[in-house]
Amino acid sequence: MAGSVSKRLIELRKTVPEGVELVAVSKFHPASALMEAYSAGQRVFGESRALELEAKAAELPPDIVWHFIGHLQTNKVRKVINHASLIHSIDSERLLRAVDQEAEKAGRRIGVLLQLHVAKEETKFGFTPEELLAFVTPELLSSLKAVDIRGVMGMASNVDDDARIRDDFREIRAAFDSLRSGVMAGTPDFNVVSMGMSHDWPLAVEEGANMIRVGTSIFGEREY
Ligand SMILES: *Cc1c(COP(=O)(O)O)cnc(C)c1O
C-alpha cells in the first residue's frame, strides 16, 4: 500500500475547488500514514480523540495544523488546547466555556466552530439552528476571553438520498448566513463552513462549504 495515501490525496486535491480547505481526517490511522500525506504537501489534519491527538502531535512535524473534530469531554479540553488550532465540535455552552477558560489559562487563543445538529438519525451532538441563533448573542461574545468563534460545523444525514443530504447542508449554511449577517457581522474571521465528508463532500461544496473533512477517501477504511 506504500504510496497509495499520497496518490489518493493528490487525486482528491485535483477535484477540490480553490477556496475550499481540505482537512485530512487521520483518526485511527498510524503516524506513518499521516507522514505520507505530509510528504505530499498536506498540513491540516483532523483528529477526534484527545489522547490520539496528543500522541501524534508529539511525534509528527511541528508545522502540522491540527484540527479537533470529535466529541470533546470537558476533562480533555486542556490536552486538545495544547495542540489544536481549531476545534470543530463545540456542541454546548458548557464546552465552550471550558475551552475559553482553559485557553485563557494556557495563555493562548483558540478558534472554534459551533456544531449544528440537523441530521435526523446521526449523532445527537450539536445545536439545532434555532438553538444556535438564540445562543450566540452579543453578551456571549463579549464574555469570551480566549476563544474566537470562526464558523459552524455540521454533518448531513447518513442516507443515499442526495436531495435530503442537500437539505441538511442548506440548513447548516443558512444558520451560518444568519449569524454572519446578524450578530457576527462585525467579525470577518467568522468565515468557516465545515461540512462534507468522503461520501458527500461534493454536495457540501455545492451547498456552500468552504472546509471539508475527508478521511476514508485519503487513508482508506479505519480499523477501530
Ligand atoms: C470521521 C469523521 C470525518 C471523516 O469521515 P470519512 O467518511 O472517513 O471521510 C469527518 N467529520 C467527522 C466529524 C468525523 O468524525
The ligand as an SDF file (V2000), in Angstrom:
LIG
                    3D

 15 15  0  0  0  0  0  0  0  0999 V2000
  -14.5210   10.6430   10.8900 C   0  0  0  0  0  0  0  0  0  0  0  0
  -15.0820   11.9670   10.5970 C   0  0  0  0  0  0  0  0  0  0  0  0
  -14.9810   12.5270    9.3040 C   0  0  0  0  0  0  0  0  0  0  0  0
  -14.3680   11.8120    8.1230 C   0  0  0  0  0  0  0  0  0  0  0  0
  -15.2070   10.8080    7.6410 O   0  0  0  0  0  0  0  0  0  0  0  0
  -14.8530    9.9750    6.3130 P   0  0  0  0  0  0  0  0  0  0  0  0
  -16.1350    9.3560    5.9440 O   0  0  0  0  0  0  0  0  0  0  0  0
  -13.8100    8.9750    6.6930 O   0  0  0  0  0  0  0  0  0  0  0  0
  -14.3560   10.9390    5.2980 O   0  0  0  0  0  0  0  0  0  0  0  0
  -15.4780   13.8080    9.1150 C   0  0  0  0  0  0  0  0  0  0  0  0
  -16.0500   14.5060   10.1210 N   0  0  0  0  0  0  0  0  0  0  0  0
  -16.1650   13.9980   11.3660 C   0  0  0  0  0  0  0  0  0  0  0  0
  -16.8210   14.8210   12.4160 C   0  0  0  0  0  0  0  0  0  0  0  0
  -15.7080   12.7140   11.6320 C   0  0  0  0  0  0  0  0  0  0  0  0
  -15.8370   12.2350   12.8710 O   0  0  0  0  0  0  0  0  0  0  0  0
  1  2  1  0
  2  3  1  0
  2 14  2  0
  3  4  1  0
  3 10  2  0
  4  5  1  0
  5  6  1  0
  6  7  2  0
  6  8  1  0
  6  9  1  0
 10 11  1  0
 11 12  2  0
 12 13  1  0
 12 14  1  0
 14 15  1  0
M  END
$$$$
